[in-house]
Amino acid sequence: MKKLLITLLIFSAYSYSAGENDCGSLEKCDAFSSDVHDLYSLQRGLGIYMNYCASCHSLKLLRWNRLQKDLVIPENIVTEELIRTSDTKIADHMTFGMPEISPIGAPDLTLRTRVRGDEWIYTYLRTFYEDPLQTSGSNNLVYVGTSMPNVLVGLQGNQALDKDGKLVKISEGSLTKEEFDRSMKDLVNFLAYAAEPARITREKNGVFVILFFIVFTAVMNLLYREYAKELK
Amino acid sequence: MASEKSTVMGWIDRRLPVTENLERHLTKHPVPKKVNFFYLFGALLMVVFMIQVVTGIWLMMFYTNTEEGAFASVEYIMRDVEYGWLMRYMHSTGASAFFFLMYFHMFRGLLYGSYQKPKELVWLFGCFLLFLLMAEGFLGYVLPWGQMSYWAANVILSLFGAIPFIGPDLQVWIQGDFVLSGITLSRFFALHVVVVPLLMIALVVFHIFALHEVGAGNPEGVDIEKYRDEKGMPLDGAPFHPYKTFGALPAIGIFFIVFFAIVFFAPTGGGYFIEKPNFEEANFLKTPEHIAPVWYYAPFYSILRAVTFGIPFLGITSKFLGFIVFAASIAILFVVPWLDRSNVQSIRYKGIYSKIAMVLFAASFITLGYLGTKPVNELRTLIAQICTVLYFAPFLLMPIYTKYEKTLKVPDRL
């Protein structure tokens, strides 16, 4: 019987190691877990989004005024600088005047980090490389054959694949590698916020709820012990 | 007797037996003094049931049960409804908690013989509740109308389509359409919020009334009714209220700590409680690469997938046979009271074969659960097949080993 159990255990361990690849052509995505409590990071992320993403990708589930409140942006900056379509009210969703279905097939990004995960997006944004076989002129290691052009090339500089399939820089961008990585973290943080604005309150207030129940349990345990004495 | 008094309570009692029933089911209902933590899951299940009902009502106020509106209305609840996110996460985490507690509650029943004579009906009602809970969870999972809602529902509904002769028509009848559509969604909504919960409430009442008729068990399998004091209270028993009600409160507190830790800090449970593809709206043109059930169905889904062969000369496809085995894996629980021929209740006094059987059953259930969340490959299918056999063997062989194995003598008192 023991032997059988051990065999089973080994078998399950083996089947676990034969895991599947969920980072495209990469073995593993780069580790990153988003933080929605860093206000400045969220604001910088919004800046990158507005400059590099918003012309193709809508955020149709997020409202301008929610963004304004959560990211502590003065209202006039939102209405004058960020909302660029004339008929958009501050309570409207961030569609940037785009039609419901994007004519170029760019997906809405509101829930993207929840579908793909932080690590996937973070790695995806940083692994574009030059590929003349692609219509857009670039390809991606995480999402092989992606139709999205490398819009971040100005920041990151261009990359290409060497003989071993590793990324090498072939031109410099306006940011250093560290600066670019940090910007992409800001962007993913912002996207994670957009995917779940309530996460800010959720993670802040959860501690108090749990503390309450720790006290509750302690008090109830004392009460229970009083009754348990009578049972002896 | 309260009913003879000229008080308000007496007035009511002469018309409605409130005091009598409070005494019968709470303040004078005897329960064993000494039980272990396994006996707390019933109380916790009641708590979760209430969480599900209350949060469910609130979600229903804002949810739209149409193909066009369902997905957006869930995000509306998550963003624009005050504390809507809390209601939604409590409901989704509550579903996982419900199954987690239910599995432990039933395993307790198996360990300590909580199905043996005269508790057969208590066990049967409980098995029906598991079946209803599985239906309820499935129906509810379709409602957010995400990719996984849609495609997992497709997988399950196609099982009905695999039944010979009537299958395809049956599937269309259940769906209400030739494909899974908004029509299916709105009928699933009706079933999820009205029909199944009503049945569950009725069965919970039956479950508890039947339990109070035959008395609660204990880990020793001792009959506490044997020795009573002069007032008729069993010597090893104590009134349910206040002793057990207050006994359950610390457990409820601990449960809430874990429950809210998940709700506030890991509501998606790493993709096991709310799956990633479900944040993408259902799209009937795009099948996800890997369709996985939520963790609580995974063991049964594994059993379903483990059957890779049919019986061609009887016209039974592997899919249909898988469906039969899958249904049997739940149905077999219903007949456990009649499979166990042991003269003792508790695993503590049963023989070595019963103990091995329980370990094998638990190990296979967990392994099947793990495999159910992973894509198939040959090795995993083989392990799932072995585990399926190991899942059924403890039950199928139960009449033999419980009859012939050597049991220990059960003490008289707790």
Interface residues (C-beta under 8 A of the other chain):
Chain A: M1 L5 L8 F11 S12 Y14 S15 Y16 A18 E20 L61 L62 R63 R66 T110 L111 R114 V115 R116 G117 A195 E196 P197 A198 R202 E203 N205 G206 V207 V209 I210 F213 I214 F216 T217 A218 M220 N221 L223 Y224 Y227 A228 E230 L231
Chain B: K33 A72 E75 M78 R79 D80 W85 L86 Y89 A238 P242 Y243 F246 G247 L249 P250 I252 G253 I254 F256 I257 F260 A261 V263 F264 F265 P267 T268 K276 P277 F279 E280 H290 I356 A363 T367 Y370 L371 K374 P375 N377 L379 R380 I383 I386 C387
